[in-house]
Amino acid sequence: MEHRDGPVRSLTRRISSKVLTFLRWFALSTAIWLTGIIAVALYEKSLYEEPTTSAYSTAHFTIINEGVAKSDAQAVSDELEQHYARILDDFGILSIPHVVVRLYPKGSREFEDESGQAKRENLQGFVGNSSVDTMYLQWAKEPNPDQPLLEEIGIEQFVRRVALHEFAHLVEHNVLYEKAMEDGWVTSRADWRRTCLYNRTHTYCDVPGWWSEAVAQYEGRAMATKELLTEYESRAASLEPTRFTNEDAYTYGRLLGEFVYKKWGTEGLHDMVTHNADTSAALGVSADEFNAGFREYAAERMKGLLLQYKYTKQVTF
């Protein structure tokens, strides 16, 4: 005999089904809502993480963090380790001393002169004169309209690029030291540093800024693309790297380093340092030939960049 539910039991079942459906919907929506809240909270924490003071070491670096969020300090050390071997290889050097990275928040006294004024406007990092193992970085989360690259890629990527730039200067100093040792000019790193502090313009101690800053920009993979594209066409025919100001070296440096690397390889990068940026001694070409070669290379390279920017307003260099 077929059994049928009575009206009360049928109504109860319908209500139970609706209640169960509602509870399932409520549980799911609550889980989604809570997940969103937690995600937002974690994101905001990453942006406004409390600054810390700490010191820790990686394979090749010791990070002394003087009041910057731990996650920011970690981002810098990760970037340096990732590119460590590449930069040493590019300069043709096997090893350098363990590097100390001192990381400070914006407004640190390390970035001021004796009068309390900024050492240099918009300075984000520096390497001490004749230093082979210490670099200084300043982490500032506030946007800076005077830094075109910062505007393009954001503060975290910007500070990572600055870290690689300054590290390249340290490697460059070690290349100069090795050359001085090879030629018998000094007997130790301490001797090189002490001697160069009082004789900074000596060929064993310093390289002209037009090349030193350019190759550091290249190694740091840093370039303000919009700034370059804005002024390139008006200067294309008159570019002379051997007469670049530091500002030009920062703007065109990545392109210039790429030119030397692709034409003369790591030996060219190394020899431009050890021969004090003398293109004839380092590369076998006169300054005029070098400048003309760069203009030709830049013209071809910029065609693609200009076309890409024209259609997408974004450039991958």
Phi, psi and omega per residue, in radians:
M1 nan 2.314 -3.138
E2 -1.250 2.282 3.134
H3 -1.750 2.271 3.132
R4 -2.063 2.456 3.092
D5 -1.234 2.603 3.038
G6 -1.365 2.967 -3.102
P7 -1.035 -0.653 -3.107
V8 -1.180 -0.805 -3.136
R9 -1.130 -0.669 3.126
S10 -1.104 -0.753 3.120
L11 -1.119 -0.704 -3.141
T12 -1.075 -0.744 3.128
R13 -1.122 -0.722 3.134
R14 -1.114 -0.730 3.138
I15 -1.140 -0.746 -3.140
S16 -1.074 -0.699 3.127
S17 -1.105 -0.740 3.137
K18 -1.195 -0.681 3.120
V19 -1.117 -0.753 3.133
L20 -1.101 -0.725 3.094
T21 -1.076 -0.756 3.134
F22 -1.100 -0.763 -3.120
L23 -1.114 -0.691 3.097
R24 -1.102 -0.780 3.119
W25 -1.092 -0.751 -3.116
F26 -1.113 -0.761 3.141
A27 -1.110 -0.750 -3.133
L28 -1.144 -0.824 -3.125
S29 -1.132 -0.637 3.106
T30 -1.130 -0.735 3.122
A31 -1.085 -0.766 3.124
I32 -1.108 -0.764 -3.129
W33 -1.084 -0.803 -3.135
L34 -1.147 -0.670 3.102
T35 -1.060 -0.748 3.113
G36 -1.092 -0.760 -3.131
I37 -1.091 -0.776 -3.130
I38 -1.129 -0.722 -3.138
A39 -1.087 -0.776 3.119
V40 -1.101 -0.736 -3.126
A41 -1.106 -0.741 3.124
L42 -1.146 -0.680 3.122
Y43 -1.124 -0.781 3.139
E44 -1.144 -0.617 3.104
K45 -1.101 -0.679 3.124
S46 -1.136 -0.541 3.140
L47 -1.383 -0.617 -3.017
Y48 -2.122 0.554 3.131
E49 -1.035 2.413 -3.121
E50 -1.077 2.324 3.126
P51 -1.129 2.602 -3.140
T52 -2.294 2.839 3.013
T53 -2.036 2.152 -3.059
S54 -2.754 2.955 3.046
A55 -2.499 2.344 3.094
Y56 -2.672 2.789 -3.086
S57 -2.083 2.532 2.983
T58 -1.970 -2.916 -3.085
A59 -1.042 -0.675 -3.020
H60 -2.194 -0.030 -3.038
F61 -2.390 2.576 2.916
T62 -2.003 2.109 -3.104
I63 -1.711 2.041 3.040
I64 -1.831 1.851 -3.003
N65 -1.738 1.959 -3.055
E66 -1.788 0.957 3.049
G67 1.837 0.562 3.074
V68 -2.052 2.587 -3.134
A69 -0.949 2.448 -3.080
K70 -1.024 -0.682 -3.128
S71 -1.138 -0.584 3.101
D72 -1.208 -0.743 3.100
A73 -1.092 -0.700 3.132
Q74 -1.111 -0.660 3.128
A75 -1.077 -0.675 3.138
V76 -1.183 -0.837 -3.116
S77 -1.143 -0.634 3.095
D78 -1.083 -0.749 -3.128
E79 -1.130 -0.738 -3.134
L80 -1.125 -0.767 3.122
E81 -1.132 -0.668 -3.115
Q82 -1.071 -0.616 -3.045
H83 -1.855 0.056 -3.072
Y84 -0.959 -0.993 -3.066
A85 -1.132 -0.670 -3.134
R86 -1.060 -0.810 -3.074
I87 -1.194 -0.722 3.080
L88 -1.086 -0.728 3.121
D89 -1.096 -0.717 -3.120
D90 -1.072 -0.585 3.139
F91 -1.571 -0.036 3.129
G92 1.179 0.672 -3.113
I93 -2.168 2.506 -3.023
L94 -1.542 -0.618 -3.085
S95 -2.779 2.788 3.028
I96 -2.454 2.886 3.110
P97 -1.079 2.756 3.044
H98 -0.978 2.314 -2.997
V99 -1.719 2.365 3.041
V100 -1.714 2.203 3.105
V101 -1.960 1.998 3.127
R102 -1.747 2.057 -3.025
L103 -1.960 2.171 -3.043
Y104 -2.192 2.698 3.005
P105 -1.356 2.937 3.140
K106 -1.061 2.449 3.110
G107 1.569 0.150 -3.130
S108 -1.131 2.554 3.127
R109 -1.163 -0.366 3.083
E110 -1.083 -0.374 -3.099
F111 -1.828 0.342 3.101
E112 -2.105 2.721 3.055
D113 -1.560 -3.000 -3.060
E114 -1.116 -0.428 -3.124
S115 -1.505 -0.047 -3.127
G116 1.567 0.033 3.115
Q117 -1.528 2.710 3.115
A118 -1.047 2.393 3.140
K119 -1.047 -0.699 3.099
R120 -2.702 2.391 -3.105
E121 -1.010 2.292 3.085
N122 1.174 0.308 3.130
L123 -1.094 2.191 3.134
Q124 -1.921 -0.318 3.130
G125 -2.931 2.777 3.070
F126 -2.790 2.807 3.051
V127 -2.063 2.351 -3.120
G128 -1.114 2.690 3.118
N129 -0.970 2.194 3.095
S130 1.084 0.377 3.105
S131 -1.403 2.424 3.093
V132 -1.986 -0.037 -3.003
D133 -2.600 0.170 -3.111
T134 -2.415 2.358 3.095
M135 -2.359 2.690 -3.092
Y136 -2.140 2.336 3.137
L137 -2.272 2.539 3.108
Q138 -2.063 2.168 -3.116
W139 -1.784 2.046 3.131
A140 -2.268 2.052 -3.082
K141 -1.370 -0.305 -3.109
E142 -1.255 2.391 3.093
P143 -1.064 2.554 3.141
N144 -2.194 1.872 -3.072
P145 -1.121 -0.285 -3.130
D146 -1.531 0.033 3.099
Q147 -2.025 1.623 -3.084
P148 -0.981 -0.687 -3.128
L149 -1.162 -0.687 3.113
L150 -1.042 -0.721 3.127
E151 -1.106 -0.602 -3.076
E152 -1.343 -0.743 -2.946
I153 -1.986 -0.114 3.128
G154 1.545 2.804 -2.980
I155 -1.135 -0.730 -3.061
E156 -1.120 -0.864 3.118
Q157 -1.123 -0.599 -3.132
F158 -1.112 -0.839 -3.126
V159 -1.145 -0.594 3.062
R160 -1.081 -0.736 3.131
R161 -1.150 -0.700 3.109
V162 -1.090 -0.699 3.126
A163 -1.046 -0.787 3.117
L164 -1.146 -0.670 3.107
H165 -1.034 -0.869 -3.108
E166 -1.204 -0.630 3.084
F167 -1.077 -0.679 3.101
A168 -1.046 -0.657 3.087
H169 -1.106 -0.695 3.101
L170 -1.094 -0.758 3.121
V171 -1.095 -0.719 3.101
E172 -1.023 -0.762 3.105
H173 -1.074 -0.679 3.126
N174 -1.188 -0.583 3.055
V175 -1.102 -0.775 3.116
L176 -1.099 -0.717 3.114
Y177 -1.070 -0.788 -3.127
E178 -1.090 -0.661 3.092
K179 -1.132 -0.747 3.124
A180 -1.105 -0.668 3.094
M181 -1.160 -0.785 -3.124
E182 -1.038 -0.664 -3.107
D183 -1.537 0.014 3.095
G184 1.348 0.319 -3.112
W185 -1.347 -0.550 3.112
V186 -2.371 2.988 -3.113
T187 -2.060 -0.139 -3.131
S188 -2.839 2.932 3.072
R189 -1.087 -0.705 3.121
A190 -1.074 -0.701 3.104
D191 -1.122 -0.754 3.118
W192 -1.075 -0.813 -3.123
R193 -1.097 -0.810 -3.114
R194 -1.086 -0.782 -3.128
T195 -1.154 -0.738 -3.082
C196 -1.267 -0.452 3.095
L197 -1.070 -0.486 -3.133
Y198 -1.841 0.043 -3.088
N199 -2.602 0.941 -2.947
R200 -1.093 -0.471 -3.067
T201 -1.489 -0.019 3.116
H202 -1.121 2.581 -3.086
T203 -1.107 -0.396 3.080
Y204 -1.418 -0.115 -2.995
C205 -2.015 -0.489 -3.000
D206 -2.572 2.714 3.095
V207 -2.150 2.455 3.122
P208 -0.869 2.449 -3.049
G209 -1.009 -0.567 -3.078
W210 -1.054 -0.575 3.115
W211 -1.633 -0.721 -3.103
S212 -1.009 -0.829 3.133
E213 -1.257 -0.600 -3.136
A214 -1.136 -0.820 -3.097
V215 -1.217 -0.533 3.062
A216 -1.180 -0.653 3.053
Q217 -1.108 -0.723 3.124
Y218 -1.100 -0.821 -3.120
E219 -1.174 -0.541 3.106
G220 -1.428 -0.049 -3.117
R221 0.940 0.672 -3.062
A222 -1.910 2.343 3.039
M223 -2.892 2.290 3.040
A224 -1.420 1.674 -2.988
T225 -1.052 -0.805 -3.089
K226 -1.102 -0.697 3.129
E227 -1.101 -0.765 3.134
L228 -1.090 -0.840 -3.088
L229 -1.154 -0.550 -3.108
T230 -1.168 -0.688 -3.024
E231 -1.847 -0.162 -3.008
Y232 -1.037 -0.875 -3.018
E233 -1.058 -0.582 -3.124
S234 -1.322 -0.276 -3.083
R235 -2.071 -0.028 -3.005
A236 -0.900 -0.743 -3.041
A237 -1.403 -0.201 -3.042
S238 -2.054 0.136 -3.102
L239 -1.173 2.206 3.106
E240 -2.334 1.611 -3.076
P241 -0.928 -0.652 -3.100
T242 -1.172 -0.150 3.082
R243 -2.061 0.248 -3.140
F244 -1.078 2.462 2.879
T245 -1.354 2.981 3.078
N246 -1.056 -0.641 3.131
E247 -1.077 -0.755 3.078
D248 -1.102 -0.712 -3.126
A249 -1.082 -0.647 3.096
Y250 -1.207 -0.682 -3.094
T251 -1.260 -0.790 -3.042
Y252 -1.827 0.018 -3.010
G253 -0.998 -0.795 -3.115
R254 -1.081 -0.708 3.126
L255 -1.152 -0.688 -3.131
L256 -1.188 -0.779 3.103
G257 -1.081 -0.677 3.107
E258 -1.104 -0.709 3.114
F259 -1.022 -0.869 -3.120
V260 -1.149 -0.748 -3.111
Y261 -1.098 -0.765 -3.087
K262 -1.257 -0.483 -3.112
K263 -1.607 -0.650 -3.054
W264 -2.117 -0.046 3.079
G265 1.221 -2.901 -3.121
T266 -1.108 -0.522 3.096
E267 -1.076 -0.650 3.108
G268 -1.154 -0.765 3.113
L269 -1.072 -0.777 -3.125
H270 -1.131 -0.820 -3.065
D271 -1.229 -0.492 3.065
M272 -1.144 -0.492 3.073
V273 -1.365 -0.895 -3.047
T274 -1.221 -0.367 3.104
H275 -1.814 0.374 2.997
N276 1.008 0.656 3.121
A277 1.070 0.443 3.029
D278 -1.452 1.816 -3.028
T279 -1.103 -0.558 -3.138
S280 -1.162 -0.819 -3.122
A281 -1.268 -0.644 -3.053
A282 -1.452 -0.719 -2.974
L283 -2.088 -0.182 3.138
G284 1.390 0.363 3.097
V285 -2.300 2.614 3.103
S286 -1.244 2.910 3.113
A287 -1.055 -0.712 3.129
D288 -1.125 -0.718 3.112
E289 -1.156 -0.682 3.117
F290 -1.095 -0.824 -3.134
N291 -1.095 -0.750 3.133
A292 -1.134 -0.683 3.110
G293 -1.110 -0.695 3.108
F294 -1.138 -0.757 3.129
R295 -1.042 -0.724 3.131
E296 -1.141 -0.764 3.126
Y297 -1.129 -0.788 -3.117
A298 -1.092 -0.692 -3.125
A299 -1.046 -0.758 3.140
E300 -1.219 -0.743 -3.119
R301 -1.147 -0.668 -3.063
M302 -1.290 -0.406 3.109
K303 -0.956 -0.865 -3.136
G304 -1.152 -0.713 -3.131
L305 -1.144 -0.767 3.136
L306 -1.134 -0.711 3.132
L307 -1.160 -0.754 3.124
Q308 -1.066 -0.771 -3.125
Y309 -1.169 -0.647 -3.118
K310 -1.039 -0.690 -3.049
Y311 -1.653 -0.418 -3.069
T312 -2.073 -0.300 -3.034
K313 1.082 0.252 3.047
Q314 -2.360 2.550 -3.083
V315 -2.290 2.298 2.993
T316 -1.865 1.966 -3.057
F317 -1.701 nan nan
